[in-house]
Amino acid sequence: MENPLYAKIFKWISWALLLVSVGLAVWAFTRFGGSGEGAAVETLLYWAYAMLIIALVAVLCIGLYISATTNPKSLVRIGIALAAAAVLCLIAYFLASGKPALGFTGATPPTAGELKLTDTVLNLTYILGAGAIVAIIAGEIISGILNKKA
C-alpha cells in the first residue's frame, strides 16, 4: 500500500526538477540561441549530472528506507546488488586501457585519467549491454519452457 505523503512529496519534487530543467533549457536557448557556446552546453551538462545524482540518491535512500521499514531482510539483497554493481565497475575499470584517442583533433589532449575514465564507462556500457541481451534471450527461453509445461 502506497503512503500518500510519499506520493505527494515525490510529485512535488518531480515538478520542481522539471520546472528547473525547463527553465535552464529556455535560458540556454534564449541566451545563446543555439550557437553552441560552451557556457550553455556546460551548464546543461552539469544540470544533467545533478539530475542523475539526485535520482540515484533518491532511489537508494527511499528504497533503503522502504525496505528497512517493510522488510528488513531485503536489505541483504540490496547489499548484494550494490556489491555486484561495484564489482562490475571495478572489472570495467581494470579492463580499461586508457590509451590515447586515435584521430583526436582537439586543442588540448585529454589526460590519462580522463582516458581511463572514458574507457571504463565504455567498458561498463558494453558489459551492461551484453548482460541485457543475455537477460532478454534467457528470459524468453525460460518463459517458453515454463509456458510449454503449463
N, C-alpha and C positions, 0 to 999 in steps of 0.2 A: 504494500500500500504506500502510495506516494505522499510525502509530507507536503501540505500546501504552502508552508512557509518557504521550504527549499525551492519549490516551483516558482514562487514569486521572486525570490532572490535571484534565481537563475535567469528568469525572464528579464528583470531589470538590468542585471549585469550584461546580458546579451544585447539589449537595446543600447546601453551606454557604449559598449565596444563598437557596435555597428555605427552609431552616430559619430563617434570619434574617427572611425575608419573612413566614413563618407566625408567628413569634414576635412581630413588630411588629403584625401584624393582630390576634392574640389579645390583646396588650397594649392596643391601641387600643379594642377592643370591651369588654374587661373593665374598663378604667379609666374609659371614658367611656360605655359602654353604649349606643351608637347614638344618643346625644343630639346628635351632630353638632358637638360642641365643636371649636373651631378647632385646638387643640393636637394632637389625634389626627389630624385630617384633614391638617394641615400636616406632621406627621411622616411620614405615609404618602405624601404627595405628594413630599416630599424623598427618601424611600427609592425611589420610582418613578423620580425623576430620576437618582438614584445608579445604579440598576439599568440604566437606559438608557445612561448614560455608561460603565459597566463593560462593557456589551455592545458598544457601539461601539468602545471602545478594544481590547477583546479581539478582535473581528472584524478590525479594522485591523492590530493588531500581529501576531496569529497569521497572518493572511492574508499580510501582507508578509513575515514570516519564512519561511513555507512557500513562497511564490512565489519569494523570493530564493534559497532553497536548491534547489528543484526545477527552476525555470525562470526564470532571471534576466531573460529578455526579456519575461516577462509583467508586470514592474514598470512598463513603459511603458504598458501597457493600464490598470493600476491608477491610474497618474498621470493618464491621460486621463480616467478615470471620476471621480476626485476633482476634477479641474479642471471637468468638466461639472457636478458637484454644486455646486461653488462658484459657477459661473455661474448656475445655476438659483436659488440662494439670493439672489444679487445682483439678478437680474431680479425676483424676488418682493419684495425689499426696495424696489427703485426703483418698483415698481408700487403699493406700499402707500401709502395716503393719510394715515393717522394721524388722521383726523377723529374728533371726539368721538362716543361711542356714543349712538345715539338711544334715548330712553326709559330712560336709566340712572337707577336709583333708589337706588344705594348711598350710603353715608355719605361716603366720600371719592372724588372723581373720579380716574380713572386719569391718570397723567402722559402727556405727549406721547410719550415714549419707549416706555412700555408700550403705548400705542395703535398706534404704528408697528410694534412687535414683533408684536402680535396680528394686525395686518393682514398682516404679512409671512408669518406662519405660515398664515393663511387662504389667502393667495395661493399659497403653496407647496403647500398641500393641493389647491387647485383645479388647479394645473398638473400635479401628480403624478397626480391622479385622472383628468384628461383624457388624460394620457400612457398610463395603464394601460388606459383604454378603447380608445384608438387601437391600442395594442400587442395587445390581445386581438383586435380586429377584423382588423388587418393579419395577425396570426399565423394566424387561421382562413382568411383569403383565401389566403395563401401556402401553407398546408398543403393547402388544397383544390386549388390549382393543381398543386402537386408530386404529390399523390396521383392526380390526373387523368392526368398524364403517365406515371405508372408502370404 
